[in-house]
Amino acid sequence: MAITAQEVNKLRQMTGAGMMDCKKALVEADGDFDKAIEILRKKGQKVSASRSDRKTSEGVVFIKTSEDQTEAVLVSLNCETDFVAKNEEFLSTGEEVVSLAFQEKPASAEELKALKLGDLTVGEKLTELVGKIGEKIDIGAYETMSGEIVVPYIHANKKLGVLVALENTDGKGEEAGKDVAMQIAAMNPVALDESEVDQSTIDRELEIGREQAKAEGKPEQILDKIAQGKLKKFFKDNTLVHQAFVKDSSMNVSQYLDSVNKGMKVSKFKRVSVSA
């Protein structure tokens, strides 16, 4: 049957797919719009599968927090190019997904993708978006956090997001939390403190310390002692509470928080970066 330009345009407005794709789908569906939409979705699934090995090294971080600032959800929506990361529909989809995640609190990214977003699941919605845009699009990270106060931070490029939970704030946590969140964004600590550094990292740093001391010609009997000293330096530089506070290097992060309110401390944090 003959498909008119008006019908093609109508389907394009409904789906956002390209003109030729819409025309082909309408021809295949004999002018049935519902069938044509289903054909376009199937095409999107094929596009998604064919791009499954592509790297999604671009994207945007979205955060939603509760009004009382005791809960927050972070979702990163990843894509292949910066151009798509600025696409209006890509951005609106990300906002919808993070709002749904905040509302439903699924246990994982996979469970999030199984939730309904209108008539489709989140996964189907992303597949449909792949069909329209022609790039691999997926949820890169999904994090939830709760606490006495949870402070969010999204860097200006929207590719890096932080959640930090504070306790013992006495109502003074918001500004301090923003300072610490920016510290986390800039300095990328590996853990909150030494007790949270995994054993494989500790073993690696001790081995590096021994090898460095050995290369410097230090006696065998003091290699372990030197390695322990280097490990302490690693903890100081790479765990949040011991890092020098970026706004005032005369104190560490723990001391800064204590100066704002006695006993204030970070209970947990998450840092998500969209990158290659």
C-alpha distance (Angstrom), angle and dihedral (degrees) to the residues before:
residue distance angle dihedral
M1 . . .
A2 3.80 . .
I3 3.80 114.9 .
T4 3.80 116.3 -152.8
A5 3.78 125.9 -138.4
Q6 3.81 88.2 -119.2
E7 3.83 91.0 58.0
V8 3.79 91.8 47.9
N9 3.78 90.4 49.8
K10 3.81 91.4 48.0
L11 3.82 91.4 53.8
R12 3.79 89.9 45.9
Q13 3.82 90.2 53.5
M14 3.81 90.1 48.2
T15 3.80 96.3 48.7
G16 3.79 109.5 18.4
A17 3.82 89.6 -130.5
G18 3.82 122.1 140.1
M19 3.80 121.6 -82.2
M20 3.82 95.6 -113.3
D21 3.81 92.1 45.8
C22 3.82 89.6 51.3
K23 3.79 92.4 48.8
K24 3.81 92.9 49.1
A25 3.81 91.4 47.7
L26 3.82 92.4 50.0
V27 3.81 91.9 48.4
E28 3.81 90.4 49.2
A29 3.82 90.7 47.3
D30 3.85 93.6 46.6
G31 3.79 90.1 -120.2
D32 3.83 95.5 -51.5
F33 3.82 105.5 140.5
D34 3.82 95.7 -159.4
K35 3.79 91.3 51.6
A36 3.81 90.6 45.2
I37 3.81 90.8 53.4
E38 3.81 89.8 49.8
I39 3.83 89.8 50.2
L40 3.81 89.8 51.8
R41 3.81 90.5 49.8
K42 3.77 90.4 51.5
K43 3.78 88.7 49.8
G44 3.79 87.7 52.5
Q45 3.80 90.2 53.4
K46 3.79 90.0 52.6
V47 3.80 90.9 48.6
S48 3.79 89.9 49.2
A49 3.80 92.1 50.5
S50 3.78 93.4 46.3
R51 3.82 90.6 52.6
S52 3.81 96.4 43.6
D53 3.81 91.7 112.0
R54 3.81 94.3 51.7
K55 3.80 119.2 110.4
T56 3.80 116.3 -113.7
S57 3.79 97.1 -154.4
E58 3.81 95.7 148.9
G59 3.79 131.0 61.1
V60 3.78 146.6 104.3
V61 3.82 135.3 -82.7
F62 3.82 116.6 -134.6
I63 3.82 124.8 -166.8
K64 3.79 131.4 -173.4
T65 3.82 123.7 -173.6
S66 3.78 133.4 -172.2
E67 3.80 119.2 -106.3
D68 3.81 91.3 -110.4
Q69 3.84 89.9 48.7
T70 3.80 93.7 -126.6
E71 3.83 95.2 115.9
A72 3.78 135.4 39.9
V73 3.79 139.6 172.9
L74 3.80 127.0 -157.0
V75 3.81 124.9 -163.5
S76 3.79 127.6 175.9
L77 3.80 116.6 -156.9
N78 3.79 108.8 -158.0
C79 3.81 131.6 -157.8
E80 3.81 139.2 164.7
T81 3.82 102.9 -104.5
D82 3.79 139.4 34.2
F83 3.80 88.7 -127.1
V84 3.81 91.7 64.6
A85 3.83 90.9 43.8
K86 3.82 86.4 65.4
N87 3.82 94.1 46.9
E88 3.82 111.8 123.0
E89 3.81 95.1 -135.2
F90 3.81 91.6 46.4
L91 3.82 89.7 53.2
S92 3.81 94.6 45.0
T93 3.82 90.2 49.3
G94 3.81 89.8 52.4
E95 3.80 90.5 52.2
E96 3.80 90.9 49.6
V97 3.80 92.0 49.1
V98 3.82 95.5 49.3
S99 3.84 90.5 47.2
L100 3.81 90.4 51.3
A101 3.81 91.2 46.7
F102 3.80 90.4 51.3
Q103 3.80 91.2 49.3
E104 3.82 98.0 45.6
K105 3.85 102.6 28.3
P106 3.83 96.3 -151.0
A107 3.79 116.5 -162.5
S108 3.80 96.6 -121.2
A109 3.80 145.2 5.6
E110 3.80 89.0 -98.2
E111 3.80 91.3 54.7
L112 3.81 88.6 47.4
K113 3.80 90.4 55.0
A114 3.82 89.4 52.7
L115 3.82 93.5 56.2
K116 3.80 119.9 102.7
L117 3.79 118.3 -105.7
G118 3.81 102.4 -175.5
D119 3.81 110.0 -52.7
L120 3.80 93.5 -17.7
T121 3.79 135.9 57.5
V122 3.79 116.8 -111.9
G123 3.80 88.5 -106.3
E124 3.81 91.7 52.7
K125 3.79 90.6 46.2
L126 3.81 90.1 54.3
T127 3.80 90.6 47.1
E128 3.80 89.4 51.5
L129 3.80 89.2 50.6
V130 3.80 89.8 50.9
G131 3.81 88.2 55.0
K132 3.79 91.7 52.3
I133 3.80 98.3 42.3
G134 3.79 102.0 30.7
E135 3.81 97.3 -134.8
K136 3.77 133.2 105.6
I137 3.82 108.1 -97.7
D138 3.79 124.3 -178.0
I139 3.79 144.6 148.4
G140 3.79 105.5 -89.1
A141 3.80 99.9 -176.4
Y142 3.79 138.2 5.9
E143 3.81 120.5 -171.8
T144 3.79 133.9 168.2
M145 3.79 128.6 -166.9
S146 3.79 138.7 -179.9
G147 3.79 132.2 -178.1
E148 3.80 146.7 124.6
I149 3.80 86.1 -62.4
V150 3.81 127.3 -4.4
V151 3.81 114.7 -160.7
P152 3.83 120.1 -162.6
Y153 3.78 128.9 -154.4
I154 3.80 129.4 -174.4
H155 3.79 117.5 -172.7
A156 3.82 117.8 -125.5
N157 3.83 92.7 -102.6
K158 3.85 89.7 54.8
K159 3.81 89.4 -132.7
L160 3.79 95.8 103.4
G161 3.80 127.8 53.8
V162 3.80 135.0 177.1
L163 3.79 135.0 -165.8
V164 3.80 118.1 -167.5
A165 3.81 126.5 -178.9
L166 3.82 119.9 -155.0
E167 3.80 132.6 -169.0
N168 3.81 134.9 -163.8
T169 3.80 89.1 31.5
D170 3.81 100.0 144.3
G171 3.81 87.8 -152.7
K172 3.82 93.4 -54.3
G173 3.79 98.2 98.4
E174 3.79 104.7 99.1
E175 3.81 100.6 72.2
A176 3.80 93.1 35.1
G177 3.80 89.4 48.8
K178 3.80 91.4 53.3
D179 3.82 90.4 50.9
V180 3.81 91.0 50.7
A181 3.82 93.1 43.8
M182 3.81 89.4 54.1
Q183 3.82 88.8 48.1
I184 3.82 89.5 53.8
A185 3.81 91.0 47.9
A186 3.80 92.8 50.7
M187 3.81 102.2 36.7
N188 3.83 101.1 33.1
P189 3.83 99.2 -148.4
V190 3.80 115.3 -153.8
A191 3.82 93.3 -139.2
L192 3.79 144.3 -7.8
D193 3.83 93.8 -101.5
E194 3.80 139.7 -22.6
S195 3.82 92.9 -78.6
E196 3.81 89.8 64.6
V197 3.82 97.2 49.5
D198 3.81 108.3 107.7
Q199 3.79 118.2 -115.8
S200 3.81 94.6 -117.6
T201 3.82 89.7 60.0
I202 3.82 91.4 48.3
D203 3.82 91.2 48.8
R204 3.81 90.8 48.9
E205 3.82 93.4 50.0
L206 3.81 92.2 47.6
E207 3.81 90.1 50.7
I208 3.80 91.4 48.9
G209 3.83 89.6 48.4
R210 3.81 92.2 51.7
E211 3.80 93.0 47.2
Q212 3.81 92.1 48.7
A213 3.80 91.9 49.8
K214 3.81 90.7 46.7
A215 3.81 91.1 50.9
E216 3.81 88.5 51.7
G217 3.80 88.9 56.7
K218 3.81 97.4 -111.0
P219 3.83 116.7 163.0
E220 3.83 115.5 -92.0
Q221 3.82 93.5 -121.4
I222 3.81 93.6 62.3
L223 3.82 99.3 41.7
D224 3.82 93.2 97.4
K225 3.81 92.1 48.9
I226 3.81 91.2 50.8
A227 3.80 90.7 46.6
Q228 3.82 90.3 52.9
G229 3.80 89.4 52.2
K230 3.80 91.0 51.4
L231 3.82 89.5 48.7
K232 3.81 89.9 55.4
K233 3.80 88.7 52.1
F234 3.82 89.1 50.4
F235 3.83 90.2 53.3
K236 3.81 90.5 48.7
D237 3.80 92.9 51.9
N238 3.80 99.6 37.5
T239 3.81 110.4 33.5
L240 3.78 116.1 79.8
V241 3.80 102.4 -129.8
H242 3.83 92.5 49.3
Q243 3.81 97.9 43.6
A244 3.80 117.5 108.9
F245 3.80 107.5 -100.9
V246 3.81 106.3 -107.5
K247 3.82 94.2 -139.6
D248 3.81 93.5 49.5
S249 3.80 117.1 15.0
S250 3.82 91.7 -169.0
M251 3.82 87.1 83.2
N252 3.77 136.9 36.5
V253 3.81 124.6 -123.0
S254 3.80 93.0 -95.9
Q255 3.81 91.5 52.6
Y256 3.80 91.4 46.6
L257 3.81 92.4 55.1
D258 3.81 91.2 46.1
S259 3.82 88.8 52.7
V260 3.82 90.9 55.1
N261 3.80 93.4 48.5
K262 3.80 126.7 -6.9
G263 3.79 108.9 -105.3
M264 3.82 96.6 10.3
K265 3.79 111.1 146.2
V266 3.79 144.8 160.2
S267 3.79 112.8 -99.9
K268 3.83 95.7 -174.9
F269 3.77 143.9 -22.2
K270 3.80 141.4 -164.9
R271 3.80 127.2 -156.4
V272 3.81 121.0 -168.2
S273 3.78 123.6 -175.1
V274 3.80 126.6 -176.7
S275 3.79 104.9 -144.4
A276 3.78 144.8 128.5
